[in-house]
Amino acid sequence: MSSLQTPANLSLKHRCYLGLVRWLAQLPLPVLQAMGGMLGHLVYRCSAGYRRHFDANLAQAFGSEAVARIGLVARAEAGKAIFELPWLWLHPRAEILSTLRRVEGWQHVQAAQAAGKGILFLTPHLGCFEITAQYAASHPDASPITVLFRPPRQRWAESILRYGRTREGMAVAPADLSGVRRLIRALKAGESVGLLPDQVPPAGQGAWLPWFGQPAYTMTLAARLAQIGASVIFAYAERLPKGQGFILTCTPSGEPLPLDDLEATAAAINRNLMQLICRCPTQYLWGYNRYKTPRELN
């Protein structure tokens, strides 16, 4: 953590924020996750907007009874996902990867590498979504890996994010046309790319496709990258209770991807993501406004 540099000309307030994140990163992972669990419940109680999206999304996916049946645990897991981030961004990779208790399905990655194909890792906001790229970057079957990076509005936070996502074997590409070209070059060179495909994209970069029974504006970038011949691997890391670590699962598509049709491919990707979420529904970030309309389309 000592190599993280403080950006010049930060205000005192932002230096305090940076110091707080550094302090949190020094706490044991189980402690951070316990704190995050409490925060998850607090945010749900205090934020009417967050609570509205959380309950509506969960009910849309699994019915209104799921808000009580799944929601209590899911609120805590959402807080854990946020509070564990400083630890994952700032700790040495060896310590991070020591929390992986099991890796399932890595043979699919090895098969893609043996075939000389680039690998497109698609990871929803499920469980510990930061650890997938860290593991891939450490493994010769999938390294190097490039991920899209949209700088946060706060400059103090950008330094932490870049530090966590540009370690050995990892690179970031800007979330613009030049970044997309870098992703395409990486895949054509037989390298790996990581995407979070369940985010609402800007207007003109998506299509309205089914998401748990309701149309959601869905990014088509993942489908475009799949069309260039990359091997598509869906991955997520389930968080074990009481800070015991994670289980990383990698799986190919459960159905052939119709690569000649961009929107059909994106819809198939959505179906695969929903299947992963159904395996571990308490660890999805239900509070995200997945059904929002991009501002330019309003």
C-alpha positions in Angstrom: 0.0 0.0 0.0 3.0 2.3 0.4 3.4 2.8 -3.3 0.1 4.5 -3.7 0.9 8.2 -4.3 -1.2 11.1 -3.1 -2.2 13.3 -6.0 -0.8 16.8 -5.9 -3.0 19.8 -4.9 -5.7 17.9 -3.2 -7.9 19.8 -0.8 -7.8 19.0 2.9 -11.2 17.3 2.6 -10.1 15.1 -0.2 -6.9 14.2 1.6 -9.0 13.1 4.5 -11.1 10.9 2.2 -8.0 9.3 0.8 -6.6 8.8 4.3 -9.9 7.1 5.4 -9.8 4.7 2.5 -6.2 3.8 3.3 -7.1 3.3 6.9 -10.0 1.0 6.0 -7.8 -1.0 3.7 -5.6 -1.9 6.7 -8.5 -3.5 8.6 -8.9 -7.3 8.3 -11.3 -8.4 5.5 -13.8 -10.0 7.9 -14.0 -6.8 9.9 -14.6 -4.7 6.8 -17.3 -7.1 5.6 -19.0 -6.9 9.0 -19.0 -3.1 8.9 -20.3 -3.2 5.3 -23.1 -5.5 6.3 -24.3 -2.9 8.9 -23.9 -0.1 6.3 -26.0 -2.0 3.8 -28.9 -2.1 6.2 -28.4 1.6 7.2 -28.4 2.8 3.6 -31.5 0.8 2.8 -33.3 2.4 5.7 -32.1 6.0 5.1 -32.3 6.3 1.3 -35.8 6.2 -0.1 -34.5 6.2 -3.7 -32.1 3.3 -3.1 -34.8 1.4 -1.2 -37.3 1.9 -4.0 -34.9 0.5 -6.7 -33.8 -2.3 -4.5 -37.3 -3.6 -3.7 -38.6 -3.0 -7.2 -35.7 -4.8 -8.9 -35.8 -7.8 -6.5 -39.6 -8.1 -6.9 -39.3 -7.9 -10.7 -36.8 -10.8 -10.7 -38.3 -13.1 -8.1 -41.7 -11.8 -7.1 -42.9 -9.5 -4.3 -42.3 -12.1 -1.6 -38.6 -12.1 -2.4 -38.2 -8.7 -0.9 -38.7 -10.2 2.6 -37.2 -13.6 1.8 -34.0 -12.5 0.0 -33.9 -8.8 0.7 -32.6 -8.9 4.3 -29.5 -10.8 3.4 -29.0 -9.0 0.1 -29.0 -5.6 1.8 -26.1 -6.7 4.0 -24.2 -8.3 1.0 -24.5 -5.0 -0.9 -22.8 -3.2 1.9 -20.1 -5.8 2.1 -19.4 -5.4 -1.7 -18.7 -1.7 -1.1 -16.7 -1.9 2.1 -14.3 -4.7 0.9 -13.2 -2.6 -2.1 -10.4 -0.7 -0.3 -8.9 -4.0 0.9 -9.1 -5.4 -2.7 -7.7 -2.3 -4.3 -4.8 -1.6 -2.0 -3.6 -5.0 -0.6 -0.8 -7.0 -2.3 -2.2 -9.4 -4.9 -0.9 -12.5 -3.1 -3.0 -11.6 0.0 -6.0 -10.9 -2.2 -5.7 -14.2 -4.0 -5.2 -16.1 -0.8 -8.9 -15.4 0.0 -9.9 -17.6 -3.0 -10.9 -20.9 -1.4 -11.8 -22.6 -4.7 -11.7 -21.8 -8.4 -14.3 -23.7 -10.5 -14.4 -24.0 -14.3 -10.9 -22.6 -15.0 -10.4 -25.4 -17.5 -12.7 -23.4 -19.9 -10.2 -20.5 -19.8 -7.3 -22.9 -20.4 -9.1 -24.4 -23.4 -9.7 -21.0 -24.9 -6.0 -20.1 -24.4 -4.9 -23.4 -25.9 -7.1 -22.6 -29.0 -5.2 -19.2 -29.4 -8.4 -17.2 -28.8 -8.8 -14.0 -26.9 -10.9 -14.3 -23.8 -13.8 -12.1 -22.9 -14.6 -12.3 -19.2 -18.1 -11.0 -18.5 -18.8 -10.4 -14.8 -22.1 -9.0 -13.4 -22.2 -7.0 -10.2 -22.5 -10.2 -8.3 -20.5 -11.1 -5.2 -16.9 -9.9 -5.3 -16.6 -8.6 -8.9 -13.2 -7.0 -8.5 -11.3 -10.3 -7.8 -12.0 -11.9 -11.2 -9.6 -9.6 -13.0 -7.0 -9.9 -10.2 -7.0 -13.7 -10.6 -6.9 -13.6 -14.4 -4.0 -11.2 -14.3 -2.0 -13.5 -12.1 -2.6 -16.6 -14.3 -0.7 -17.2 -17.5 -3.8 -18.7 -19.1 -5.5 -15.3 -19.1 -2.8 -12.6 -18.6 -2.6 -9.8 -19.6 -6.1 -8.5 -19.1 -7.5 -5.1 -20.1 -10.6 -3.6 -18.5 -12.6 -0.4 -19.3 -12.0 2.4 -16.9 -14.2 5.5 -16.5 -12.5 7.9 -14.1 -14.6 8.9 -11.1 -15.5 12.5 -10.7 -13.3 12.9 -7.6 -9.6 13.0 -8.4 -8.6 11.5 -5.1 -10.7 8.4 -5.9 -9.1 8.0 -9.3 -5.7 7.4 -7.9 -7.0 4.5 -5.8 -8.9 2.9 -8.7 -6.0 3.2 -11.1 -3.7 1.7 -8.5 -6.0 -1.3 -7.9 -6.6 -1.9 -11.6 -3.1 -1.4 -13.2 -1.0 -4.0 -11.4 1.2 -6.5 -13.1 -0.7 -8.2 -16.0 -3.5 -5.6 -15.8 -4.2 -2.5 -18.0 -7.1 -0.1 -18.3 -8.7 1.4 -21.4 -10.7 4.6 -21.4 -14.5 4.2 -21.7 -14.6 5.8 -25.1 -14.1 4.8 -28.8 -10.3 4.7 -28.4 -10.7 2.3 -25.4 -13.0 0.0 -27.4 -10.4 -0.2 -30.1 -7.8 -1.2 -27.5 -10.1 -4.0 -26.3 -10.5 -5.2 -29.8 -6.7 -5.2 -30.4 -6.2 -7.1 -27.1 -8.7 -9.8 -28.1 -7.3 -10.2 -31.6 -3.8 -10.6 -30.0 -5.1 -13.5 -27.9 -5.2 -11.5 -24.7 -8.0 -11.1 -22.2 -10.6 -8.4 -21.7 -12.9 -7.9 -18.7 -16.3 -6.2 -18.7 -19.2 -5.5 -16.3 -22.0 -6.0 -18.9 -25.0 -5.3 -16.7 -24.4 -1.5 -16.5 -26.8 0.9 -18.3 -24.7 2.3 -21.3 -24.9 5.8 -22.7 -27.6 6.4 -25.4 -26.7 4.9 -28.7 -24.6 2.2 -27.2 -27.3 -0.2 -26.2 -30.6 -1.9 -27.0 -33.8 -2.5 -25.1 -33.6 -6.2 -24.2 -35.3 -8.5 -21.6 -33.9 -8.4 -18.1 -35.9 -10.4 -15.6 -39.0 -10.0 -17.6 -38.8 -6.3 -18.3 -37.0 -4.4 -21.0 -33.7 -2.8 -19.8 -31.3 -0.7 -21.8 -28.5 -3.2 -22.4 -24.9 -2.5 -23.6 -24.1 -4.1 -27.0 -20.4 -3.7 -26.5 -20.0 -7.2 -25.0 -21.8 -8.7 -28.0 -19.6 -6.7 -30.4 -16.5 -8.0 -28.8 -17.9 -11.6 -28.8 -18.5 -11.2 -32.6 -14.8 -10.8 -33.3 -14.2 -14.5 -32.3 -13.3 -14.2 -28.7 -14.1 -17.0 -26.2 -16.8 -15.7 -23.8 -16.4 -16.7 -20.2 -18.9 -15.7 -17.6 -17.4 -15.3 -14.1 -18.4 -14.4 -10.6 -16.9 -14.8 -7.1 -19.3 -15.8 -4.4 -18.6 -14.3 -1.0 -18.4 -16.8 1.8 -19.9 -16.0 5.2 -18.0 -14.5 8.1 -15.1 -13.3 6.0 -14.0 -16.8 5.0 -13.1 -15.8 1.5 -14.5 -16.4 -2.0 -15.3 -19.1 -4.5 -14.6 -18.0 -8.1 -16.7 -19.7 -10.8 -16.0 -19.5 -14.6 -18.4 -20.9 -17.1 -19.0 -20.7 -20.9 -22.3 -19.6 -22.3 -25.1 -22.1 -21.6 -26.4 -21.6 -25.2 -24.7 -20.9 -28.5 -24.3 -17.2 -29.0 -26.0 -16.1 -32.3 -23.0 -14.0 -33.4 -24.5 -13.0 -36.7 -27.1 -10.8 -34.9 -25.8 -8.1 -32.5 -29.0 -7.7 -30.4 -29.7 -11.4 -30.3 -26.2 -12.0 -29.0 -26.7 -9.2 -26.3 -30.0 -10.8 -25.3 -28.2 -14.2 -25.0 -25.6 -12.6 -22.8 -28.3 -11.2 -20.6 -29.8 -14.7 -20.2 -26.5 -16.0 -19.1 -26.0 -13.2 -16.6 -29.5 -13.8 -15.1 -28.6 -17.5 -14.7 -25.5 -16.6 -12.7 -27.6 -14.2 -10.5 -30.2 -16.9 -9.9 -27.4 -19.1 -8.5 -26.6 -16.5 -5.9 -29.4 -13.9 -5.7 -28.5 -12.5 -2.3 -25.2 -11.2 -3.6 -26.4 -9.1 -6.6 -26.5 -5.3 -6.3 -30.3 -4.9 -6.5 -30.1 -1.3 -5.6 -28.7 -0.3 -9.0 -31.2 1.4 -11.2 -31.0 -1.2 -13.9 -34.1 -0.1 -15.7 -33.3 3.6 -16.0 -33.4 5.4 -19.4 -30.2 7.2 -20.5 -30.7 10.9 -20.2 -30.3 11.5 -23.9 -33.2 9.1 -24.6 -35.7 10.9 -22.3 
